Amino acid sequence: MTSTIEKRRLRSLLMGLALIMAGCGQSPEGSDTVNREESVMPRYALAIHGGAGTILRENMSAEREAAYTKILLEALEAGEDVLAADGTSIDAVIAVITLMEDSPLFNAGKGAVFTNEGTNEMDASIMDGADLNAGAVAGVTTVKSPIALARAVMDISPHVMLQGRGAEVFAEEQGLEIVDPSYFYTEHRFQQLQKIQADDNAIMSEHDADHKYGTVGAVALDSHGNLAAGTSTGGMTNKRWGRVGDSPIIGAGTYASNSSCAVSATGSGEYFIRATVARSICALMEYGDMSLEEAANKIIMEQLVEMGGSGGIISVDNRGNIALVFNSDGMYRGRVTAGSEPVIEIYRD
């Protein structure tokens, strides 16, 4: 299987990193779905996101589009490498998100946005659908990979969520990579802070200067039938008072259960918390007898819109069906299943 993935990479290079605009099935505007009968359930399935928002083709340079496409494809293939080798869904999610955390293109890890105080505070969470175990961290400033720390909280600690300095002490005790806070400095993000502070200190905007959310996430179904979901973010530009969004909140930004689906969210965090978006989608499947596509559209395209929230989700159910649903103008996203070509998309159309 590894050789197959390598061939895909070569094909991607030959295509000049062009977007792969394939799709399976028709669905409501702002959503991508892959629906399968039980008889053709894939051995594994994987979906990823790198944020949603006002992402318009006319505002994107060819160079920047190629850069996003390249890193999304690399992240998707990193996760597929794990799944193709019969690895776990948890390991696949970690492989995807750690790679994206290392990229300054996304609002997570290296590319985290700045707080009002000029610092970078990161949140992350992960959940195992097999036993509903979960781990989350909030407001960390020195841990190179927040998603790795979230996993350590899940696997090693007796807790679900750690925050601030306590979370960093735990990371140090577990031997995770600790960096100087200056590691997270990027000029692009710093200039975004300067711009928003010059504009009446408008803190209540989770948008970057180009109006997009850069949170990253992944959901996976492995060959053992287990689901997992993970999300990592730098939060809100110019945030104050220790604000925490939906990304580290189990049930809001992240949820996974083998009885239904796995979900990772990106968007206006306060709304996603109030609507318990990730868990609500799973609950509609479990108790409302809805399909993954129906449940995701009910929450993202109806409830969130009525509330005034924007953003989207990626999801996969326990049969390998995938739904990527967003009510914004675009979402950096990708998906792949066993035996299929990877799909990378950015815009709504």
C-alpha positions in Angstrom: 0.0 0.0 0.0 2.9 2.4 0.7 4.0 2.1 -2.9 0.5 3.1 -4.0 0.7 6.2 -1.9 4.1 7.1 -3.2 2.7 6.9 -6.8 0.0 9.3 -5.8 2.6 11.7 -4.6 4.4 11.5 -7.9 1.2 12.1 -9.7 0.5 15.2 -7.5 3.9 16.7 -8.4 3.3 16.1 -12.1 0.0 17.9 -11.9 1.9 20.9 -10.5 0.0 20.8 -7.2 -3.3 21.5 -8.9 -6.4 21.1 -6.8 -8.1 17.7 -7.0 -11.6 18.7 -7.6 -13.3 15.3 -7.8 -16.4 14.5 -5.8 -18.8 11.6 -5.0 -22.5 12.2 -4.9 -24.6 15.4 -4.8 -25.3 17.2 -1.5 -26.6 20.6 -0.3 -24.5 23.6 -1.1 -21.5 23.9 1.3 -21.1 20.2 1.8 -19.2 17.2 0.4 -20.4 13.7 1.1 -19.3 10.2 0.3 -22.1 7.7 0.9 -21.7 4.0 0.6 -23.8 0.8 0.9 -22.7 -1.6 3.7 -21.5 -4.0 1.0 -18.8 -1.6 -0.1 -17.7 -0.3 3.3 -14.1 0.8 2.9 -11.3 -0.7 5.0 -10.5 2.8 6.3 -11.6 6.4 5.8 -10.0 9.7 6.6 -11.0 13.4 6.4 -9.1 16.5 7.4 -9.6 20.3 7.6 -7.5 23.4 7.9 -10.1 26.0 8.7 -13.2 27.6 7.2 -14.4 31.1 6.5 -14.4 33.7 3.7 -12.1 31.8 1.4 -12.7 33.1 -2.1 -10.9 32.0 -5.3 -10.5 35.6 -6.5 -8.6 36.5 -3.3 -6.2 33.6 -3.5 -2.9 33.8 -5.4 -1.8 30.8 -7.4 1.2 30.4 -5.2 -0.8 30.4 -1.9 -3.4 28.1 -3.3 -0.6 25.7 -4.3 1.0 25.9 -0.9 -2.2 25.1 0.9 -2.9 22.2 -1.5 0.5 20.8 -1.0 0.4 20.7 2.8 -3.2 19.4 2.9 -2.2 16.6 0.6 0.9 15.8 2.7 -1.2 15.7 5.8 -3.9 13.5 4.2 -1.2 11.1 3.0 0.5 11.1 6.4 -2.7 9.9 8.0 -3.4 7.4 5.2 0.0 5.9 5.6 -1.0 4.9 9.2 -4.4 3.6 8.2 -3.1 1.7 5.2 -0.6 -0.2 7.5 -3.6 -1.2 9.7 -2.6 1.5 12.3 -5.2 3.0 14.6 -7.5 5.9 13.9 -5.9 7.7 16.9 -2.4 7.4 15.4 -3.7 8.6 12.0 -5.4 11.7 13.6 -2.2 12.5 15.4 -0.1 12.1 12.2 -2.3 14.5 10.4 -2.6 17.2 13.0 1.1 17.3 14.1 2.1 17.9 10.5 -0.4 20.7 10.2 0.7 22.2 13.5 4.2 22.5 12.1 3.0 24.6 9.2 2.7 28.4 9.5 -0.3 28.4 7.1 -2.7 27.3 9.7 -3.9 28.8 13.0 -2.5 25.9 15.1 1.0 25.3 16.5 3.6 27.2 14.6 1.0 29.3 12.9 -1.0 30.2 16.0 -2.5 33.7 16.1 -1.6 36.3 18.8 -3.6 37.2 21.9 -4.2 40.8 23.0 -1.1 40.6 25.1 1.0 39.5 22.1 1.4 35.9 23.2 0.3 32.6 21.5 -2.1 30.4 23.5 -3.0 27.1 22.0 -5.9 24.6 22.5 -6.3 21.0 21.3 -8.4 17.9 22.0 -8.6 14.3 20.9 -11.2 11.5 21.4 -11.2 7.7 20.9 -14.5 6.4 19.7 -13.8 2.9 20.9 -14.1 3.7 24.6 -15.1 7.4 24.7 -11.7 8.3 26.3 -10.6 11.8 25.6 -7.9 14.4 26.3 -7.8 18.1 25.9 -5.6 21.1 26.7 -6.2 24.8 26.7 -4.0 27.9 26.9 -0.6 26.3 26.5 2.3 28.5 25.3 5.4 26.3 25.3 4.4 22.9 24.0 5.4 22.4 20.4 2.6 20.0 19.6 -0.6 20.7 21.5 -2.4 17.7 20.0 0.4 15.4 21.3 -0.1 16.8 24.7 -3.9 16.3 24.4 -3.2 12.6 23.6 -0.9 12.3 26.6 -3.7 13.7 28.8 -6.0 11.1 27.4 -3.6 8.1 27.6 -1.6 8.9 30.8 -3.5 11.2 33.1 -6.7 10.5 35.0 -8.2 13.7 33.7 -9.8 14.9 30.4 -8.7 18.5 30.3 -5.7 20.4 31.6 -5.0 24.1 31.1 -2.3 26.7 31.3 0.8 26.2 33.3 -0.4 23.0 34.8 -0.8 21.5 31.3 2.7 22.6 30.5 4.2 21.0 33.7 2.4 17.8 32.7 3.9 18.0 29.2 7.4 18.5 30.7 6.9 15.5 33.0 5.9 13.3 30.0 9.0 14.3 28.0 7.1 16.2 25.3 9.0 18.7 23.2 9.0 22.1 25.0 10.0 25.3 23.0 10.5 28.9 23.8 7.3 30.9 23.2 9.2 32.8 20.4 9.0 29.6 18.3 5.4 30.4 17.6 6.1 33.9 16.3 5.3 34.6 12.7 5.4 38.0 11.1 2.1 37.4 9.2 0.2 36.6 12.4 1.8 39.5 14.3 0.7 42.0 11.6 -2.8 40.6 11.8 -2.8 41.5 15.6 -1.5 45.0 14.8 -4.2 45.6 12.2 -7.1 44.4 14.4 -5.8 46.4 17.4 -5.5 49.5 15.3 -9.2 49.0 14.3 -10.7 49.9 17.7 -9.2 46.8 19.4 -12.0 44.8 17.8 -11.6 41.6 19.9 -14.9 39.9 19.0 -13.8 38.7 15.7 -12.4 35.2 15.3 -11.5 36.0 11.7 -8.0 36.6 10.5 -7.3 39.6 8.3 -8.5 37.6 5.3 -11.6 36.4 7.2 -10.9 32.7 7.7 -10.6 30.3 10.6 -7.3 28.3 10.6 -8.1 25.6 13.1 -7.0 22.1 12.0 -8.6 18.8 12.5 -8.9 15.2 11.5 -11.4 12.3 11.7 -10.7 8.7 10.9 -12.1 5.2 10.7 -9.5 2.5 10.9 -9.4 -1.1 9.7 -10.3 -2.3 13.2 -13.6 -0.4 13.0 -12.6 2.3 15.5 -13.3 6.0 15.1 -11.3 9.0 16.3 -11.4 12.7 16.1 -8.9 15.5 16.9 -8.7 19.3 16.7 -6.0 21.9 17.3 -6.1 25.7 17.2 -4.4 29.0 18.2 -7.8 30.4 19.0 -9.0 34.0 18.3 -6.8 36.8 17.2 -6.6 39.5 19.9 -8.4 37.3 22.4 -8.4 38.4 26.1 -9.1 37.1 29.6 -8.0 33.6 28.9 -10.7 33.0 26.3 -11.2 29.3 25.3 -13.1 28.3 22.2 -14.7 25.1 21.1 -11.7 23.2 19.9 -10.7 21.7 23.2 -14.2 21.2 24.4 -15.3 17.5 24.0 -18.7 17.6 22.5 -18.4 21.0 20.9 -15.3 21.0 18.7 -14.4 17.3 18.9 -16.4 14.1 19.4 -16.1 10.4 18.4 -18.1 7.4 19.2 -18.0 4.0 17.5 -21.8 3.9 17.8 -22.2 6.8 15.4 -19.4 9.0 14.0 -16.4 11.2 14.6 -16.5 15.0 14.2 -14.0 17.9 14.2 -15.2 21.5 13.9 -13.8 24.8 12.8 -15.6 28.2 13.1 -17.1 30.7 15.4 -16.3 28.9 18.6 -18.8 30.4 21.0 -21.7 29.2 18.8 -20.2 25.7 18.4 -20.0 25.5 22.2 -23.6 26.7 22.7 -24.9 24.2 20.1 -22.6 21.3 21.2 -22.0 20.8 17.5 -19.9 17.7 17.4 -21.9 15.7 19.9 -25.2 16.9 18.5 -24.3 15.4 15.1 -23.5 12.1 16.7 -26.7 12.2 18.8 -28.9 12.8 15.8 -27.5 9.6 14.3 -27.8 7.6 17.5 -31.2 8.7 18.7 -32.8 10.4 15.7 -32.1 7.7 13.1 -30.5 10.2 10.8 -27.7 9.5 8.3 -24.4 11.3 8.8 -25.1 13.7 6.0 -28.6 14.5 7.3 -27.3 15.1 10.9 -24.4 17.3 9.8 -26.6 19.4 7.6 -29.2 19.8 10.3 -26.7 21.2 12.7 -24.4 23.2 10.4 -26.8 24.4 7.7 -29.8 24.9 9.9 -29.2 25.3 13.6 -25.9 27.2 13.4 -27.2 29.5 10.6 -30.3 30.3 12.7 -28.0 31.1 15.6 -25.7 33.3 13.5 -22.7 31.0 13.7 -20.4 30.3 10.8 -17.9 27.5 10.0 -18.0 23.9 9.3 -17.2 20.3 10.3 -15.5 17.2 8.9 -17.0 13.8 9.9 -16.9 10.1 9.2 -19.3 7.5 10.4 -18.8 3.9 11.5 -19.6 2.7 7.9 -17.0 4.9 6.3 -19.4 7.5 5.0 -17.8 11.0 5.0 -19.5 14.4 5.3 -17.6 17.7 5.1 -20.2 20.4 5.7 -19.7 24.2 6.0 -21.9 27.3 5.8 -19.0 29.7 5.0 -17.6 30.5 1.6 -14.9 27.9 1.8 -13.1 25.3 4.0 -9.6 23.9 3.5 -10.4 20.2 3.5 -9.4 16.7 2.2 -10.7 13.2 2.2 -9.6 9.7 1.2 -10.9 6.1 1.6 -9.1 2.8 1.0 -8.8 2.2 -2.7 -9.7 5.7 -3.8 -7.8 8.8 -4.9 -7.3 11.6 -2.3 -9.5 14.7 -2.7 -8.3 18.1 -1.7 -10.7 21.1 -1.9 -10.7 24.7 -0.7 -13.6 26.6 -2.2 -17.4 26.1 -2.0 -17.7 25.5 -5.8 
